[in-house]
Amino acid sequence: MKLRTYHSILLLGWLLILTLFPSISLFAATGQEADASDLKLYAQSAVLMDADSGRILYEKEGHKVLPMASTTKIMTCILALEYGNPEDYAETSAYASSMPKVKLYARSGECFKLKDLLYSLMLESHNDSAVVIAEHIAGSTEAFADMMNQKARDIGCFDTFFITPNGLDATLTGPDGQVRAHSTTAADLARIMSYCITDSPKQKEFLEITGTASHSFGSYQKKENGFVPSGRTFSCNNHNAFLTMMEGALSGKTGFTGNAGYCYVGALKRDDRTFVVALLACGWPNNKSYKWSDTKQLMNFGIDHFEYHRLSEVLYDESTLTPIPVQNGQTKRLGELAHVNVTIDRPAASQTASSSSVEEGLLLKKGEQFQVKFQMEKSLTAPVSAGTQVGTIEYFAGKDLYKVESILTCDDIPAISYFWCLHQSFLRYCLH
């Protein structure tokens, strides 16, 4: 009786503790960290991406088309770096100077070095600087928008449509009468940031600019003998608070408009893992801090639940491939069955090492592994040409197809012909 009473008191005590401290139940009850269902995000649309592979690790309405405000400026910045000269002087037009706040207050006719405008663009998010950059690179904001949209398509972002270089809310009516808004998806926005920090030939310069705490510069006047300092000076401070929130924070860009709400895209690197978080419609005033809460949640989820796996761990062993029999194929002797050797269309190890210092792979959830699916023809019929695809090796990460390798024939196997039979008969007769 006393033992039963003791157990009842103990049970009531635990229930009281879990009621007063509900956070304990998550770990005490399961003994594991929270999974994706435990994430409580403010953003209407969110994505956590493996920047190196482009694989989406988590999404909440990740393909919903929404306005993206000043996160637009990461595309403006990377295009300016790739197509412009940082030491060039860019002149402010009357249109650029008319942009609304937040702005540098550049005056019509005032000139700036392109590199200084990029700090103004990314640290302070100045709308007039974005237009000066766009007009300098492409001649007009419309032509620059065409460049932005083409770049988006080139890197696989097909749900993105740029109208302005600064992300101000805008719509455009096409020749077909269809009205399109300046917009993207969290998945596309994460992919653009991933390109900027991993694949762009100007990734180093992009990271240097977006990771700088502050930058000071001056403007210039255009004279007959060149450009001379105007006497006006400017100072920019980085408003990406995430840079000091988590170890390994690399880059990021905030954004806000009335239609878009608060938006953010940021990147973090830990060891051999690089994560990108993209958030759209993450609250409206007075919810300015929601984006930081969501970003930290998603980054910590990635850090806690995903680890880097190299494809070499599961690469199919080419030495186990056996020759494929070829029906009606020529051989050295009559009566033999022809076979063709096969190989995997795979770069040599030395070639792979020279092309990249990082071995191919991607982030997998803890406990998850690559799955390999092998398919190859069991027999062929002559003629067979060297380089003919006769099979595939597919590598899956979960349900996602990550990579496909082709199995190719190594040799030509001609079909048996009348003259080949005559020749073989002659050889057999002569040998006997």
Secondary structure by P-SEA (a helix, b strand, c coil): caaaaaaaaaaaaaaaaaaaccccccccccccccccccccccccbbbbbccccccccccccccbbbbbcccaaaaaaaaaaacccccbbbbbcccccccccccccccccccccaaaaaaaacccccaaaaaaaaaaacccaaaaaaaaaaaaaaaccccccccccccccccccccccccccccccaaaaaaaaaaacccccaaaaaaaaaaccccccbbbbbcccccccccbbbbbbbcccccccccccccccccccccccccccbbbbcccbbbbbbbcccccccccaaaaaaaaaaaaaaaacbbbbbccccccccccbbbbbbcccccccccbbbbbbbbcccccaaaaaaaccccbbbbbcccbbbbbbbbbbccccccccccccccbbbbbccccccbbbbbbbcbbbbcccaaaaaaaaaaaaaac
